[in-house]
Amino acid sequence: MYKFTKITASIGPQSETPDVLMGLIHSGANAVRLNFSHDTGDVQGDKIDSVRKISSELNMPVAIIIDLQGPKHRIGDFETDGHYKLVVGQKFTFDNDRRPGNSRRVCLPHDDVLQSLHIGDRVLLNDGKIEMRVSDVKPGAVTTTVVRGNEIWSRRGFNLPDTLIDTPVLTPKDIQDLEYAITKDPDFVAVSFVQRASDIESVRDFITARTSKPIKIIAKIERPQALDDLHDIIAASDAVMVARGDLAIEIPFEQVPSISRKIIRMCRSMNRPVIMATQMLASMVESEFPTRAEISDVATSAYLRVDSTMTSEETTVGINPILAIETMSKILSFADMDTIANPYDWSDIDCGADNDWSRSVVSMVRLNKSPAIVVFDMDGNTSVEIACRRPDVPIISVCGSEIVANQLCLSRGVIPIYNPELFGMRDAFGAAHACGINFGDIVIVDDRKISLRTLV
């Protein structure tokens, strides 16, 4: 059964061997995500080499996504056993004193954060289990009042949902990681903790100054400040990830579904692929079966017509990464074929006049009951625009460039073919036959010129 919705598989200790990587791709993974928060550049580079080798052996494009750690902030260390009890209502201070902390204070080794906090701002630790509110601000220190939580540990990360942090989106670690990653020719770079469109622009400037390869940028939406500048962030990016993990900490969790829908609709209208991420099959970290709620979450993402769903811990540290991908593939395949849930209609998406030509493509498919669309695509943009209209037939994209074919692995319903000969000859029939389509009137798009030809 053909799967329109793509799968992005995160790679980690349980999935980094060539055999498991091969299994993930065979089972339905269209893209792999390498989290540069973990492992050194050369270790990640070995994984990239393995994926490229497997992709070549299978003659199957696979997108490689480099996920930068971004400005992930952590508190310092505590004395003795590294943790202390908290009492609701007590005062607790974060400061720039590098000495070990105690039950009343701890170092916050980020001057930009200390300078950005204001009275009333929330400080969340341990994935939101601890909540404090700033009650006093002094040079080099902020005092908070404990609102929720009972134990604080050394080196825990924290979130600041109310605070715009005046810090570069690329940390020194990110710069080092990205310098190395660019030498390995990734297809996408995912930028963490984006707050404004200028964050994406600065990363693009960094990349274009170092390579002529058309590496694309994914904006991870995980901060409330990004929601305030959402339109411009999407416009500045090449794709978007709905990073529900940190997003559900920094905004009220009950708002995450509706905000996710808003992001998806906006991405579709602006011709940007969108990835749904975080805890989609989280129980499969330890179990061979998903929960009913997880099945519904994956299927609902397909019903919302995202371009890709994503695994995280399920395939990085889970007991059976290949089974997790097989499970997700089965759910998506059935959901994608559910015509009741996926009516052929764009009336709820305002795509603008600029997309009239791509609507025409999909209208021609519908009127002629075409089995497929064949696109000859130089840069991938034509295929992405058609894919964002969500036709219910495959988009066979013939590419003359390997990186373009890889990047189209992230777009819903696109079957990328890297074949310079087919591309040069504009052999639409050869491309259709290669994908098992042997009859019907196929719609052909070449340089945005639309034609209809009958397969013979």
C-alpha positions in Angstrom: 0.0 0.0 0.0 1.5 3.3 -1.0 2.3 5.8 1.8 1.8 9.5 1.0 2.9 10.8 4.4 6.7 10.6 4.8 8.6 9.4 7.9 11.6 11.0 9.4 13.5 8.6 11.7 15.8 10.0 14.4 19.1 8.0 14.6 20.8 7.1 17.8 22.6 4.2 19.7 19.9 1.6 18.8 19.7 2.5 15.1 23.1 3.6 13.9 24.5 0.3 12.6 24.2 -0.3 8.8 21.9 -3.2 9.2 19.4 -1.3 11.3 19.7 1.8 9.0 18.9 -0.5 6.1 15.9 -1.9 7.9 14.6 1.6 8.8 14.7 2.7 5.1 13.2 -0.6 3.9 10.4 -0.2 6.4 9.4 3.3 5.3 11.8 5.9 6.6 12.2 8.6 4.0 14.5 10.9 6.0 16.9 10.5 8.9 17.5 13.0 11.6 20.9 13.2 13.3 20.7 15.1 16.6 23.9 17.0 17.1 23.1 17.5 20.8 24.6 14.0 21.1 27.9 12.6 19.7 30.8 14.4 18.1 30.9 15.5 14.5 33.0 12.6 13.3 30.6 10.1 14.8 27.7 11.8 13.1 29.7 11.9 10.0 30.1 8.1 10.0 26.3 7.8 10.2 25.9 10.2 7.2 28.3 8.0 5.2 26.3 4.9 6.1 23.1 6.4 5.0 24.6 7.6 1.8 26.0 4.2 1.0 22.6 2.5 1.7 20.8 5.1 -0.4 23.1 4.4 -3.3 22.9 0.6 -2.9 19.1 0.7 -2.9 19.0 3.4 -5.6 16.5 5.2 -3.3 16.9 8.9 -2.3 17.0 9.5 1.5 17.0 13.0 3.1 19.6 13.7 5.8 18.6 16.2 8.4 21.2 17.8 10.7 19.5 18.9 13.9 21.5 21.5 15.8 21.4 21.7 19.6 20.8 25.4 19.7 20.9 27.6 22.8 19.9 24.9 25.3 20.3 26.3 28.7 21.2 24.4 31.9 21.7 25.4 35.6 25.0 24.7 37.3 25.9 22.0 39.9 24.9 21.7 43.5 26.9 20.7 46.5 26.9 17.2 48.2 24.7 14.8 46.3 23.6 17.2 43.6 20.0 17.9 44.5 17.8 19.7 47.0 14.3 19.7 48.2 12.1 22.7 47.4 9.1 24.1 49.2 6.3 25.9 47.4 6.5 29.6 48.3 10.2 29.6 49.2 12.7 32.0 47.6 15.4 30.6 45.2 18.1 32.6 43.5 19.9 32.1 40.2 23.1 34.0 39.9 26.5 34.1 38.0 28.5 32.8 41.0 30.3 29.7 39.7 30.5 28.0 43.1 28.3 24.9 43.7 24.7 25.7 44.6 22.7 24.9 47.7 19.1 24.9 48.9 18.8 28.6 48.4 20.8 29.3 45.1 22.5 27.9 42.1 24.6 29.2 39.3 22.9 30.1 36.0 25.9 30.3 33.7 24.3 32.3 31.0 24.7 36.1 31.4 22.4 36.7 28.4 19.6 34.9 30.2 20.2 36.7 33.5 20.0 40.0 31.7 16.8 39.0 29.8 14.7 38.0 32.8 12.1 40.4 34.3 9.9 40.3 37.3 6.9 38.0 36.7 8.7 35.8 34.2 8.4 32.0 34.7 11.4 29.7 35.0 10.6 26.1 34.2 12.9 23.2 35.0 12.8 19.4 34.6 10.5 19.5 31.5 8.1 21.9 33.3 7.8 19.8 36.5 9.3 22.7 38.5 7.9 26.2 38.1 9.3 29.4 39.6 8.4 33.0 39.1 10.9 35.9 39.1 10.3 38.2 42.1 13.4 40.3 42.1 16.1 41.2 39.6 19.6 42.5 40.5 22.9 42.7 38.5 24.1 39.2 38.1 21.3 37.5 40.0 17.5 37.0 39.9 15.4 35.8 42.8 12.4 33.6 42.2 9.5 32.2 44.2 8.8 28.4 43.9 5.3 27.9 42.5 5.4 24.1 41.7 7.8 21.3 42.2 9.7 19.7 45.1 13.2 18.7 44.0 15.9 20.4 42.0 18.9 18.6 40.5 22.3 19.7 39.1 22.6 20.4 35.4 18.9 20.4 34.6 17.7 22.2 31.5 15.2 25.1 31.9 12.7 26.8 29.8 11.7 30.5 29.8 8.3 30.8 28.1 7.8 34.5 28.9 11.3 35.7 28.0 12.7 36.8 24.7 16.4 35.9 25.1 18.8 38.2 23.3 21.2 35.5 22.2 22.4 34.2 18.9 20.6 31.2 17.6 24.0 29.6 16.8 26.0 28.8 19.9 29.8 28.1 19.7 28.9 24.4 19.7 26.5 24.9 16.9 29.0 26.8 14.8 31.6 24.0 15.3 29.0 21.3 14.5 27.7 23.2 11.4 31.1 23.8 10.1 31.8 20.1 10.1 28.3 19.1 8.9 28.6 21.3 5.8 31.6 19.3 4.7 29.3 16.2 4.7 26.8 17.8 2.3 23.6 17.3 4.4 20.2 18.0 2.7 18.6 19.9 5.6 19.8 21.8 8.7 17.2 22.0 11.5 17.5 25.1 13.7 16.5 24.8 17.3 14.8 27.3 19.6 14.0 29.8 16.7 12.5 33.0 18.1 12.3 35.2 15.0 12.9 35.2 11.2 16.3 36.8 11.6 17.5 33.6 13.3 16.8 31.6 10.1 18.4 34.3 8.0 21.6 34.3 10.1 21.9 30.5 9.7 21.3 30.8 5.9 24.1 33.5 5.7 26.4 31.2 7.6 25.7 28.3 5.2 25.9 30.2 2.0 29.2 31.7 3.0 30.7 28.3 3.2 29.1 26.2 0.4 27.4 26.6 -2.9 25.3 23.5 -2.2 21.6 24.3 -1.8 21.3 23.0 1.8 17.7 23.8 3.0 16.8 25.0 6.5 14.1 23.7 8.8 12.7 26.0 11.5 11.8 24.1 14.7 8.8 25.8 16.3 9.2 25.2 20.0 9.1 28.7 21.7 6.1 31.0 22.1 8.2 33.9 20.7 8.3 32.0 17.4 4.5 31.9 17.3 4.5 35.7 17.5 6.6 35.9 14.3 5.3 32.7 12.7 4.5 34.0 9.2 7.9 35.6 8.7 9.7 32.5 10.2 7.9 30.2 7.7 8.6 32.6 4.9 12.4 32.6 5.8 12.6 28.8 6.1 12.5 26.0 3.6 10.5 23.6 5.9 9.1 23.6 9.4 9.1 21.2 12.3 6.3 21.3 14.9 8.5 20.4 17.9 5.8 19.5 20.3 8.1 18.6 23.2 9.5 21.9 24.2 6.4 23.7 22.8 4.1 21.8 25.2 6.4 23.0 28.1 6.5 26.7 27.0 2.8 27.1 26.2 -0.2 25.6 27.9 -0.3 22.0 26.7 -3.9 22.1 25.8 -3.1 24.7 23.2 -0.6 22.5 21.3 -3.1 20.7 19.0 -4.8 23.9 17.8 -1.5 25.7 17.3 -0.1 22.6 15.4 -3.1 22.9 13.1 -2.4 26.6 12.6 1.2 25.9 11.7 0.3 23.1 9.3 -2.3 25.3 7.5 0.1 28.2 7.2 2.9 25.9 5.8 0.6 24.5 3.2 -0.5 27.9 2.1 3.1 29.1 1.9 4.5 26.0 0.1 6.6 24.7 3.0 6.9 21.1 4.0 5.9 20.5 7.6 7.0 17.8 10.0 5.0 16.6 13.0 7.3 15.6 15.8 7.6 14.3 19.4 6.3 11.2 21.3 4.3 9.9 18.4 4.9 6.3 19.3 6.6 7.0 22.7 5.4 3.7 24.3 7.4 1.8 21.7 10.6 2.9 23.4 9.9 0.0 25.8 7.0 -1.9 24.2 6.4 -3.6 20.8 2.9 -2.2 20.6 1.7 1.4 20.4 -1.1 2.7 22.6 -4.4 3.4 21.0 -3.9 7.1 21.6 -0.6 7.0 19.7 -2.2 5.2 16.8 -4.7 8.0 16.6 -2.1 10.7 16.9 -0.1 9.3 13.9 -3.3 8.8 11.9 -4.5 12.3 12.8 -1.3 13.8 11.5 -2.0 12.1 8.2 -5.6 13.4 8.2 -4.2 16.9 8.8 -2.0 16.1 5.7 1.4 16.9 7.2 4.3 16.1 5.0 6.2 13.9 7.5 5.8 12.4 10.9 8.9 11.9 13.0 10.2 9.4 15.5 12.5 10.4 18.4 13.4 8.1 21.2 11.4 5.3 19.5 14.2 4.8 17.0 17.2 6.3 18.9 17.0 4.2 22.2 13.9 2.1 21.7 13.9 -1.7 21.9 13.0 -2.2 18.3 13.5 0.8 16.0 12.6 -1.1 12.8 9.3 -2.2 14.3 8.5 1.4 15.3 9.0 2.5 11.7 7.0 -0.5 10.3 4.2 0.4 12.8 4.2 4.1 11.8 4.2 3.1 8.1 1.1 0.8 8.5 -0.8 3.5 10.3 0.0 6.2 7.8 -0.7 4.0 4.8 -4.2 3.3 6.0 -4.9 6.9 7.0 -3.6 8.2 3.7 -6.0 6.0 1.8 -9.0 7.0 4.0 -10.9 9.1 1.4 -13.7 9.9 3.9 -11.2 11.7 6.2 -9.2 13.1 3.3 -11.7 14.6 0.8 -10.3 16.1 -2.3 -10.7 19.8 -1.4 -8.6 22.9 -0.9 -11.4 25.2 0.2 -10.2 25.4 3.8 -6.7 26.5 2.7 -6.0 30.0 1.3 -3.2 29.4 -1.1 -3.2 32.8 -2.9 -3.1 33.7 -6.5 0.6 32.7 -6.8 -0.5 29.1 -6.5 -3.2 29.1 -9.2 -1.0 27.1 -11.5 -0.4 24.3 -9.0 -4.1 24.2 -8.3 -4.6 23.8 -12.1 -2.3 20.8 -12.0 -4.3 19.0 -9.4 -7.6 20.0 -11.0 -6.4 18.4 -14.2 -5.6 15.2 -12.3 -9.1 15.1 -10.8 -10.9 15.8 -14.1 -9.0 13.2 -16.0 -8.7 10.7 -13.2 -5.0 10.6 -13.8 -3.0 8.0 -11.9 0.0 10.2 -11.4 1.8 13.5 -12.0 5.2 13.5 -13.5 7.4 16.6 -12.8 10.7 17.4 -14.3 12.2 19.4 -11.5 15.5 21.4 -11.5 15.4 22.7 -7.9 12.5 20.9 -6.2 10.3 24.0 -5.9 7.7 22.9 -8.5 7.2 19.5 -6.8 6.9 21.1 -3.4 4.3 23.6 -4.6 2.2 20.8 -6.2 2.6 18.6 -3.1 1.3 21.5 -0.9 -2.0 21.3 -2.8 -2.2 17.7 -1.5 -3.2 15.7 -4.6 -4.3 12.2 -3.9 -2.1 10.6 -6.6 1.7 10.2 -6.5 3.9 13.0 -7.7 6.8 11.4 -9.6 9.6 14.0 -9.5 12.4 13.4 -12.0 15.5 15.2 -10.8 18.8 15.9 -12.5 20.4 16.7 -9.1 20.9 14.2 -6.2 20.4 16.7 -3.4 17.1 17.9 -5.0 15.9 14.3 -5.0 17.0 13.8 -1.4 15.2 17.0 -0.3 12.0 15.9 -2.0 11.9 12.9 0.4 10.4 15.3 2.9 7.4 16.3 0.7 4.1 14.5 1.0 3.2 12.2 -1.9 6.4 12.9 -3.9 8.4 9.9 -5.4 11.8 11.5 -6.2 13.8 9.8 -8.9 17.4 10.9 -9.4 18.1 10.0 -13.0 20.0 12.5 -15.2 19.2 10.5 -18.3 15.4 10.5 -17.8 15.7 14.1 -16.7 17.6 15.1 -19.8 15.3 13.2 -22.2 12.2 14.4 -20.4 11.0 10.7 -20.5 7.7 10.9 -18.6 6.6 7.5 -19.6 9.9 5.9 -18.5 9.5 7.6 -15.1 5.9 6.4 -14.7 6.7 2.8 -15.8 9.6 2.8 -13.2 7.0 3.5 -10.5 4.7 0.8 -11.7 2.2 3.0 -13.4 1.4 1.6 -16.8 -2.0 3.0 -17.9 -4.0 6.2 -17.8 -3.6 9.8 -18.7 -0.7 11.3 -16.8 -0.3 15.0 -16.1 3.2 16.2 -17.0 4.7 19.4 -15.6 7.9 20.8 -17.1 9.1 24.3 -16.2 5.5 24.9 -15.0 4.1 24.0 -18.4 1.3 21.5 -17.9 0.3 18.8 -20.4 -1.7 15.6 -20.5 -0.5 12.4 -22.2 -1.8 8.9 -22.4 0.5 6.1 -21.2 1.3 3.6 -24.0 
